[in-house]
Amino acid sequence: MHNEPPEPWPALPYPAWADTCDTLHLWTQVVGKVRLALAPWVNHCWQVPLYLTCRGLTTSPMPYGNGAVQIDFDFIDHRLDIQLSDGRRDAFSLRPRSVADFYHEVMGRLRGLGIEVAITTTPCEVVDAIPFDADEGHAAYDAEYAHRFWLILLRAQHVLEAFRGRFTGKASPVHFFWGSFDLAVTRFSGRTAPPHPGGVPHLSDRVVRDAYSHEVSSCGFWPGNGGFGHAAFYSYAYPEPPGFAQRVVEPVEAFYSAQLSEFVLPYDKMRREDDPEHELMTFLDSTYRAAADLGQWDRAALERA
């Protein structure tokens, strides 16, 4: 239990919980793929993300038969909860266990509740992916770091939602993508984009091109997985307009990563500022303006006065 007041922006050194991060990433993919199998298609794959709750992450209600089913990660009591709209429910503890064990537990509990669903077992957007039912190597779960990660997501969501509210054009919800394991929000110019080249590991090019069918400025938070090695906020544009990488943005701690083709604000530097939320909003506004100005977006029509 966590009875003491939480630190607003707790430390999240990636090396300290990298194994847990990798395992949790794959656990969320198992649950996320259940949502993918049950939810109707929405443009830009908006039917698949997870969403923040006051205790963790949720699929939100997924249609099944004449009712609905919902799966929640609880990062306070460290449980996985499965609820049906008819009142039935089941749960099991989150603890160190292999991805294969977690996969079989989830699918078995769903079957026990009468939910028959088949998912593809190959992880998405993961290099050297191991099928869920064969992955005995990823088996770490540090409850304290899982809790910290959720607290940061919850805090980051507040800023991202405020940032989204300043835009009157098309914008995504603030949602958690289990494929890339990040919290994100996206603004759209309203114009179509050139076809994305694709090439994302274990993700159909058709899906990627649907996700990037229109010009975007996208931003969010990820914990350092994927080779970057540090928790950070990010911001990118697709297509990236000429001069974007050379644009001077704020705050001074932000920089353009050639490795990622994105602007980055290191989380550990942001959290130490006197006003971390202002620091983050400054980063989101500055990098969006870089994308919108260089991309010649109609800002007067798209932004709230």
Summary of the structure (lengths in Angstrom):
residues: 305
radius of gyration: 19.3
end to end distance: 44.0
largest distance: 55.8
contacts: 941
relative contact order: 0.14
helix: 33%
strand: 23%
